């Protein structure tokens, strides 16, 4: 006869197993059969009567708040026209929360009885506790199309901007959403496709002028073929997902793990915690925990979710939107480490000594509960003495120990000397209309560097573990620079009066010595840009060639499986290697690892290009109202057709066409990175300071055309040069340097020199 569990044991089981809370599940867990179920039923009823549990259909639950993304049932509008909804996932003990739906102009009309998936925000209003914003209707996943609206006598048509799309869409008069002829619109298919005539659609969002800022990211998404529509089966599978329980996992819920992200972060996929090591054999050492969302628990190999995630390869980030790798039910909810909510994770415990050397590490598959969702600025403020009400409870036990462990890792980083480029990152700030209000440069706080160092260490631990266990994985590869690019960098350095050692195996410390020598000089930006351009592009591969930039032999991506498919592969490999379940790396995946590596390397580059194009268009739109203004900048590149200038104020890149510089012929030296006038000897080289005038800004293409006004603080000569081939053979450049035609001839011979190649030794 089985023992009937106590009330405390029942509550512990339900808390640890939120997906197995039916009476049948509980009976099975405690081995209760037959007539003994009557006693179990009595215990459950008593718990319900005491307020510890709330019966929900055939299951029991006890969360204290709504999840950040939840399913709602829309109620009828009240007398003021406000739309409230009933949460269908409320399990709490108290009064059911009141949810107010906040509609956007582009949202479809909602009616009583509609079931919707919505993003929740906690509020402190008198008549409601939550505000909800529509993600989509449940059970509907209409096809979306971006196109130009063409007005007709009875509504109009939407002409897709995708080159591959040959079909237009018919829009009824009452479904135009007020769109005007020539506007860029987003529409969704309305009703089933018919055999005769054009498919029907309704306009859901007016984006206005196709060249307007709000449209540029959508255009880039479609131009570069980034999938932005989840198939119905993928959405259905994501919606059906349930939270993972404690069964088979290490309980980390009492550990004060915290997430530290940008203030506007859309998801939280990594959390960390550190404390001093109490091992007497490791004086001054630290224990660092890094926990990462367990996406593999929800995205199973070969499933519709998995196939779509592999197809996308990664999430794509734009100033006004994200195209996620996974549906929002996962990326924004079940796989996001929200504060105070139990979440499945893969975690690594890393032991370092006082000098930051990793002594050991161990991976676990666990269940965690984030103690706080913090952002970089508030964490840094707390360490700098500006403690807020939010950070004060975590300062001594969480934040300070994190920084102490980081200080040790900084010492290890100094010895390792990864490439240390100083290139500020731009941040485009938009208003609600999608217009650029400012272009700032992101601050590089110690809080940012702390998280980066912890993530790098966790990635190294993942690679080392899988190598030791002989488990297949995808490495993150960054090869050493090609000899030709190094020669160009060396020449650039010599022109600036600096030196890059030759005749030895290149290491990142040699490049850092060059960067440090240039720091604080007028050539600092030139050397940083030139060093970056000498680097190879990183990629994924099954074979390990190391990571040159980080100065690491073994490196794999483990820390962002929400947004990178490579990390999901590493997670599955760890699961298989440790025997943590049947959702590890499959035989089919192992067979196609090299194809997967090639594919996701390509999708990563696709996203990078689309993101860069979008940034260029936003900047062109922002500067379009300042045509005719003068700007300071620096030559960032040269080509046969002109010189590229990076503007100091915004970081935008513009072109000075060679035809606008003068009437003489300019010789382009690709090796030296210069344009040289054959009559005047005027030399334009990467890194030179310039003043330019903005002549034209084209938001549609993202192009900026500039006029060169001064070079190295010397005004451009008026009407210099005469006809090509005429004029003096010896002139002074605006920088005051004397150059001759012989230099032009000498530079031509450089292209004929023997090119040495880097030979890789594979072990």
N, C-alpha and C positions, 0 to 999 in steps of 0.2 A: 504493500500500500504506500503510495507516494505521500510525502509530507506536504501539507498545504503551506505555501509561502506566507511570510508575514507581510503586513502592509508596506513596511520599509523595503523589503526585498522586491515587491511588485513595482514600487515607485522607482527603485534603482534600475530595474530591468527596462521599464518604459523610457527612462531618461537615456539609457545607454543604447537603446534600440528603437529609435523613433519611427522606423519603417516597419516594425513588427509589433504592433500594439493592439491587434485584435484579440479577443478572448481566446481564440484558437491558438494564436501565436504564443500567448502567455502560458496557456496550458501545456503546449508542446515544450516550451522552455523549461518548465518545472516537472515534466514527466507526469502530468495529471491526466487521467483517463476516466472514462465511464462516469459513474455516479459521483466521483470525487469532484467533477466539474461544478456540481451544485455548490460546494463549499467555496470554490474559487469565485463563482458568480457572486456569492454573498460578500466576499472580501472586496470585490470590485464595486459593488453597490455601496458599501460602507465608505469606501474612498471617495466615491462620487458624491455621496450625501455630505461628507465632511468638507467638500470643496477642493480636494486634492486632484481630482480628475474630472474631466468633462467628457461624457460619452458623445461620440461623433459617428453616427451611423453604427458600424460594427467595430469601431476601434476606439482607443483611448489616447489622449495626448495632453501635454502640459507646457507648451511654449508660452512665453509671456508677452509676445508681440507678433505683429505680422511680419513676414519676410519682406525684404526690400523689393522683390518682384513677386506679385501674387495674382491669383485669379479672383475676379469680382463679378457679382451679379448686379447689373444695372437696375435701379429702381425707377419708378415714375418720377418725373420732375415735380418739385414742390411748387407752392403758390408763387414763389419768386423766380421760378424757372431754373433753379439750381438742380444739378443732377447728383444724387447720392448713390452709393452702391453698398452692397452687402459683401463682406469678405467671405469667400468660400473655404479659406484655409485658416480660419480662426479656431484655435484650440484652447484659448486662455480660460482662466478661472473667473475673471471678473466680467463686467458688462462688455458686450461686443462693441468694438470700436466703431465710430462713425466715420465714414470715408466720403469725402467730397471729390468729385471728378473735376479736374481743371482742364477744360478743352482748349485745344489750339485751333487756330483758324483753318488749318489744313486737315484736321481730324474729320473722319466721316461722321455723319449724324448717328447718335446712339439712342436706342429706345429701351423701354422697359423690357426686361427679360434677356437682354444681350449679355453674354458672358465674354469678359475681356481679360486680357493679360495687361497689367498696369504696373508702373514703377511707383513705389510708395515713398512719401516724405512725412516724417512725424512733425506735427504742428501743435501749438498750444492755443487753439481757438475755442471759443465758448461752445460752438455748436458742432464741432468735428475735431477728431484726433489725428486724422491722416488726410493728406491730399494725394490724389492719384493722377498720373498722366498716362494716357493711352499708349500702349506699345502696339497692340493689334487686337482685333476680335479673335476669340478662340474659335477654332474650326474653320477659319477663313484665312487664306494666305494668297491673296490675289497677285497676279503678275503685275510688276511695276515697269513703267517705261518712261524714259526721259526723252523729250522731243520738243519741237517747235509747234506751237498752236497756230493753225490756219483757220480763220473764221469763215464760216459759210452761212448760207441763208437759214439753215435749220440746225444751228449749233456750230459744228466745225470738225476739223480733223487734227490729229496729232501725228506729226512726221518725226519718227525716231531719229536721234542723232547718230545712232550706231550705224556704222557702215555696213555691217553684216545683216542688218534688218531691212527687209524689202517691203514689209507690210505696214501700212498706215492704220490708224485707229479712228473710228467714227465716234464723235462725241455729241450726245443729244443736247438740245438747247438748255435743258434744266440741269445739265451735268458739267457745264463749262467752268463753274466756280468763278465766273466773271472774267475769265482769261481774255486778253486782247490779242489781236492778230500780230504774229511775230514774236510773242513772248515764249520764253523757255518755261515749260511746265513739266511737272511729274504727274503721271496719270496711272490709274490702276484699271486692269481689265474689269469690265462690268458684264457679268452674265457669261454663259457658255459661248464658245466659238461657233459660228453658224457656217453652213456650207456656202451660202450665197452672201455676197456683200462683205464689207469690211468688218473686222471684229470691233465690238463696242468697248468704250472705255469712259471713265469719268476722271475729270481733272481733280486731283487731291491737293496740289500745291502749285501756286504761281511763283515762279522764280524771276519773273520780269525779264529785263534785258539779258540776252545770252552772255553778254560780256560783263554783267554785274558781278560783284564779289560773291554773292550767295550762290551763284551757279557754278563757280569755277571748280570746286572739288567734285561735284557731280559729273561735270564734263570730263575731268581727268579720270574718274572711275570708269566711265564708259569708254573713253578713248584707249585706255590701257587694258581693257578687258578684265577688270577686277570684278569677280562675282559679288554682287551686292543683294542678291535675292536668294533666300533659303528655300529649297524645294519643300513641298508639303510634308513629305515623309520625314524630313529632318526636323521640321518644326514639331510635328506630332511626337516624335521620339523624345525631343527635348522637353516638351510639355509634360510628358508622362513620367519623367524622371522624379525620383523621390530622394530625400536626404539619406545619406549613408549612416548607418549606426556604428556602434563600438565593436561589434562582433569581429574578432580576428585582428583587432587593432590595439595599438598602445594608447592608453588614455593620457593625453597631454592637456586636458581641459583646465587643470589647475595651474599650469605654467603661464606666467604673464607675458605671453608672446604678443607683440604689437606690430601693426603694419605702419610703415612710414612711406608716404607717397606724395605726389603733387597735390595741392589743395583742390584741383579740379579733376582728380583721378576718377576714371569711370569704373575701374575694377581694382581689386586688391588680391594679387595672387601670391604674395610672399610676406612672411612675418618673421620676426627675429627676437631673440632674447639672449642675454649674456650675463655671466656672473663670474666672480673670482673662483679659481680652482682651489678646492680645499685639500688637494693631494699634497702632502709635505714634500714629495719628490719633484713637484713642479712649482717651486716658489715663484710668485709673481705671475703665474700662468692664468689662463682664462678658459672657460667653457662657452662656446658659441653654439646656439641653436638656430637653424634656419628651417622654417616650415613652408612648404609650397603646396598649393591647392592640388588635390588628387583628382585631376581631370580624367585619368585612366579609369577611375571607378564608374564614370558615366559614359565615356566614349569608348566603346568596345571595338576591337579590331574587326574590320569588315562591315561594320554597321553603317546605316545611312549617315549618321553623324560623323563617323570616322572618314568615310569617303569624301564627304563635303569638306571636312577640315583639311584633309590631305590636298584636295583640289585647290583650296585657297592658300594653303601653305603657311599663312601668317595673317595677323590683323594688319590693316592699313590705317594710319592715323593722319587726319587732316585737321586744320585749325577749327573747323566747324562740325566735324563728325568723325565717327570711327566706323570702318567696315570690319566687323569682327570675324574671327575665324570660327567662332562658335555662336549659336543663338543666345540671345540675352538671358533666357531662362538658366543657362549654364554660366556664361561669362559674367553676367551681372548679378547672379544670385547663388546657385548651388556651388559654383566653383570660385566664388569670390569670398575672401575671408573677412566677412563683415563683423563688426564689433559685437561681442556678446552672443554670437550664434554658433552652435557646434558645426564644424566643417571638417570633412575628410581631408587628410593631408599626407604627403610624404615629407619626412623631416630628417635632418642630419645633425648629429651631435658632434661637434668638432672641438678637439682639445689642442690649444696652442700654448707655447711657452712664453716667457716674459718678453722675448725678442720677436714674437709673432710667427715662429715656425710651427707648422702643423705637426703635432706629435701623433695623433690618431683621429679616427672618425668612425661613426657608426650610423647607418640608416635605419629608420623605422617607418612603418606604415601606421599612421595614428589618426586620432580624432582630437582636434584642438578647438579652443574658443578664444578668439582674439580679445585681449583685454582692452584694447583701444585702437581706433583708426586715427592715426596722427598724420600731420603733414610736415614737410621738411622745415618750413619756416618756423613753426611753433616749437618744434624739437630743438632747433638751433637757438631760438630765443631763450628757451628754458636753460640750456647749457651756458648761455651768455648772461644769465642772471635776470632775464625778463620772464619770470614764471607766470603762467596763466592759470586760471581755475581748472582748465582741462589737463594741463601738464603737471600741476603740482603733486597729485597723488602718485605719479610715476617717476618723478625726478630722481629720487635716491635709489630705488630698487630696480628701475628699468633703464632710464636714460643715461645716468652716469656710468653704470657698468657697461653699457653699449659703447660709450665713448672711450672707456678705459681699454676695452678689447680692441677697439679701432686703433688706438694709439700704438699698441703692440704691432698690429698689422702694418701700420705706416712704416715702422722700422724694417720689417721684412720687405716691404715694397721698395724701400730705398736700396736695399742690398740687391734685390732682383732687377731693379731699374727697367720696368716696362716703359714703352714709348710715352713721353710726357709732352704731348702737343698742347699749345695754348691757343685754342680757336673757340671764341665765344659762340654760344648757341643762340639763335634768334627765337623769339616768341612773338607770334602775331596775335594781337588782341582784337577781338571782334565785338561789335554790339549785337543787339537782338536782330537787327536787320541783315546781319552778315557783312556789315561794312567794317573795314579796318579802322580802328580808332588810334592804334599806336603800334609801333614795332620796337620791342624791347630786347635786351640781351639778358638771358637767364643768369642769375647769380649762381656761382659754384660754391655752395656751402659745405662745411664739413659733414653735415647731415647727409648730403648727396653722396659724398665720397665714402662715408661709413657704409651705407647700403651697398654701394658698388663693390667695396672690398669684401663684404660678407658674401655677396652673390658670386663673386669670382672664386672665393675659397670653396663655396658649396659646389660650384661647377667643376672645380679641380677634383674635389672629393668624389663626385659622381663618376668622372672619367677614370680615376684610379681604381675605384671599386669594381667597375665593369671590366677593366683590363685585367685585374687580379682574378676575377671570377670567369674570365674568358667568355664574356657575354657580348654578343653583337651590339654595336651602337653606332651613332653618327657623331663624329668629332667635328668641332668647330675649328676650321683650318685658316690660318693666316700665314702665307708663305713670305719668305724674305724677299726684298726688292730685287728686281732684275738689274743686272750690271749696267745696262744702258741708262736706266733711270738714275742709278747711283752716280754715274759719271756726270749726268746733267745736274744733279744736286750738288756734286762736288764743284762744278764750274760756277754755279750760282753762288755757292759759299765763298769761293775764291774771289769772285767779283765784289763781294761785300767785305773783303778783307778777313774772312774767316777760313777755317781749315777743317776738312773732314778727312780723317786718316785713311790712307790707301795701303794696299798690299797686306791686308789681314782679314780674317773672317769677321764680317760685319756683325755687330751686336747692338742691341738697342741702347746700351750705355754710350756707344760712340755717337749715335744720333742725339742723345740727350746732352752730351757734352757740347755739340754744335748748337743745340737749342738754347742751352744755358749761356753760351758765349754771346749769342745774339740778343738775349733778354735785355730789355731796357734800352736797346738801340733803335735807330730808325729802320733797321733791316729785320727786326724781330718778326713782323708779320710776314715778310717775304720768305724768311727761312722756314717759318711754320707751314706756310702754304706749300712751299716747294717740297718740304719733307713729306707732307701729306700726299702730294701728287706722286711721290716716288714709291708709295706703298702699293702693294697688291690688294685686290679686293678679297675679303674673307668669303669663305664658302663652307658647305658641309660635305663630308666625305666619310666613307666607311674605313678608309686607310688613314692612319695618323701621321701627319707631317708637322704637327706642332703649331703653336700660335706665336708667331714672331713678335707682334705688337705687344702682347702681354708678357713676353719672355717666359712662356710656359711650354713644357714638353707635352703635357696631357691636359686637354681642355675639351669639355662638352657642355652644351647648353641644357641645363636642368631646371632653371628657376622661373620660367614663364610659359608653362604648358597651355595657359589660356590663350595666348597670342602667337605661339610658335609651335609648329608641328614637330620640329626637331626635338623639342623638350618633351613632348608626349612620347616620342620614340624612346628617349632615355628613361623616362618614368616606367614604361612598359618593360624595358630591359631590366631595370632594377627589381621590378615586381617578379619577373621570371627568375632572375638570379637568386632571389631570396626565398622563392616559393611562397609568395604572399597571396596567391589566388590564381584563378584561371583567366584573368584579364591581362596577363603579361604579353610580351612580344610573341606573335604567332609565327608559325613556320613560313606562311605566305609572306609575311612582312619581312622576315629575314632574307628570303630569296630576292626580294625587290628593293633591298636597302639602298643599293647604289643608284637605282632609278629614282627612288624617293629623294636621295641626296641631291641629285641633279635638278629634279623638279622644284624642290623647295628653295634651292639656291636661286633658281630663275624667278620664282614668285617673290622672293625677297627683293631682288633687283627691280622687278616690276613695280613693287610698292614704293621703293625708294625714288624711282623716276617719276611716278605719279605724284608723290608727296612733294618732290622738288618742283615739278611743273605747277602744282597748285600754289606753292609758296611764291613762285615767280609771278603768277597771275595776280595773286593778292597784292603783292608789292607794286606791280605795275598799275593796278587800280588805285592803290593808295597814293602813288606819285603822279597819277594822271592830272590831278588838280594843281600840280606844282611845275608844269612844263614852263620852261624859261628860267627857272631858278638855278642857282649855282650850288655845287656840292663838292666837298673834299672827298678824295678817295685814293685808291692805290691800284696800280696796274696788277691785275690778278692772272692775266693770261694773254698770249698773243697768238694770232693766226695770220694766214696770208691775207685775209680780207680785213683785218683790223685788230684793235686791242680791246681786251675786256677790262673793265674797271669795277672794283668792288667799292661801293659807297660807304663811307664811315658811319653815317647816321643810321642807316637801315640794314646794311649788309647786302643790299640788292646789287645784282650784277647787271651792267649795261655795256653796250658795244660802242666804241668809237670807230666808225668805218674808216678804212685806210684812205678812201677817196676824199674824206673830209679833212684830212690832216694837212695836205699840201698838194701842189701840182706836180711834184717830182715822183719818180718811181721808188717804192720802198721794197727793199730786199728782205725776205722772211728767212731767218735762220732758226730752224726748228731745234737744233742742238743747243744753241745758246739761249733760245727763248727771246729773240729780239726782232724788232723791225728797224731797219736802217735806211735812211734816205740816201740815195746814191749821189745826189748833188750836194746836199748840205751836211751829210754825215749825222743828221738828227737821229738819235738812237732812242728807241722806246723799249724798255726791258721790264720784266716782271719785278714788282716790288717798288717801282718808282712812285713817288708821291705826285698826285695830279689835282688840278681843279678843273671841273667839267661843268657844262651847262646841259640841262635836260632838254633835248630837242623834241622827243616823242616818247609817249608811253602807250603801249597797246595791251590792254587787259586781256583781250581774247587770246593772244599768243604769249603774253608774259614778257614781251620784248621791251627793252629800253634803248633808245638811241641817244648818244651823248656827243657833245662837241668838246674837244680838248682845248682848254683855255690856257693852262700853264702846266709845266713839267718840272718837277723838282724846284718849285717856287719861282721859276723863270717863265715869263710870259712867252707864249708862242709867237714867233716872228710873223709879221703881217705879210701875206702874199709871198712867202719865201719859196725858193726852189726853181721857178721858171719851168721850162719844158723839160721832160725827162731826158737825161743824157747831157744836158747843158749845165753850165755854171762851174764854179770853182771846184777843184778836186780836193781842197782842204778847207774845212769850215769848223766852227766851234758849235757843239751841241748846246742846248739851253742849260744843261747842267754845268757848262764851263769846261767840258772835257774835249780835247782835240782828237778827232777821228779822221782817218783817211780812207780813200777808196780801197787801199790794199787790205783793210780789215774786212771789207765786203768779200773780196776774193778769197781771203784766208778762211772766212767762215764757210764758204762753199766747199772747201776741201774737207771740212770736218765730217760731212755726210759720208765721205768715201772711206773713212777709217774702219779698221776691223772691229767688229762687234763681238765682245766676249759674252758668253752665255753662262748662266748658273747651272751647274750640274748637280742634280739632287742625288744624294746617297740614300737609298732606301734600305732600311735594316729589317 
